[in-house]
Amino acid sequence: MAEKVKFSVSLDAELGKALRQFAAAEDEQISSVISRALEQYLDDRRLIRAGLRAMAEYETEYGPFSEEEMAEADVRVAGLFGRSGDERRTA
């Protein structure tokens, strides 16, 4: 079993309520729900940052992406992460 670390965090009241309800409905501990959500969030952010670094390296070598290329990339990213392309380059 992995070592556990205890944290104290503050959440918006409505988010806390939703978290408690979700955990209860799933018959899980709140800490388990938060751990899984945080793992997914951090994995997503690492992937986004790696992609942005790769894009920057490509642009340094070959020049900036065209608007058409960026629009195509937005569609692909939205499909991968289930998000809109409006969140581009925010990592």
N, C-alpha and C positions, 0 to 999 in steps of 0.2 A: 504494500500500500504506500502511496506517495505521501511525503510529509505534508502536513496541513499548516497553513498560515491563516491567522484570524485578522480580518480587516473590519473597520467600522466605516460605513458609507452612509450618506444621506441621499434620499430619493424624494422626488416629488410625491406628494401624498397619493395622487391617483395612480402613479406608476407602482408605488408600493402596494397599493390595494390590488391592482391587476396582477402583480407578481404573486402575492399571497393566494389569490383565487386560482391562478394558473397552476401553481405548485400543488395546491390542494386537489384540484381536478385531476392532475396527473399522478397523485399520490406520491409526491416527491418532496424532498427537503428543499427549501428555498436556496440553500447554498449549492445544491446540485444543479438547479436550473440556472443560477447565475454563473456557475463555473462553465457549463456548456455554452451558454450565450457568450461569455467572455472569450472562451477559446475560439469560437467561430469568428467573433469580431476581430480578434488579434490576427487570426489566419488571413482573413479578408484584407486587413490593413497591410500586412506583410506582402501579400500578393500584389496589391495595388501599388505599394511603394516600389517593389521590384519592377513592375511594369513601367512605372513612370521613369525610373532610372534607365531602363532599357530604351525607352523612347528618347530620352535626353541624349543618350550615347549615339543612337541612330541619327538624330537630328544634327548632332555635332559633326558626324562624319558625312552625312548625305544632304543636309539642309532640312529646313522645316517641312512638316507634313502639310499637305494641302487641306483646305476645308473639306473637300470631298473625302479624303482619307480619314480625317478626324471624325466625320459624320459616320463613316462605315465602322470605325473603331468604337464609337459610342454605341452603335446598335449591337455589336458583338459583346461589349462589356455589359450592357443592359441585360442581354440574354444570359450571361454567365452569373451575374449577381442579382438579377431580378430587380434592377433599378432603372431609373430614367437616365439618359445621357447627360442631364443637367448637372450631375454630380462630378463631371469630368475634372480631373486635376485638382482634387481637394485633399489628397492624402498628404 
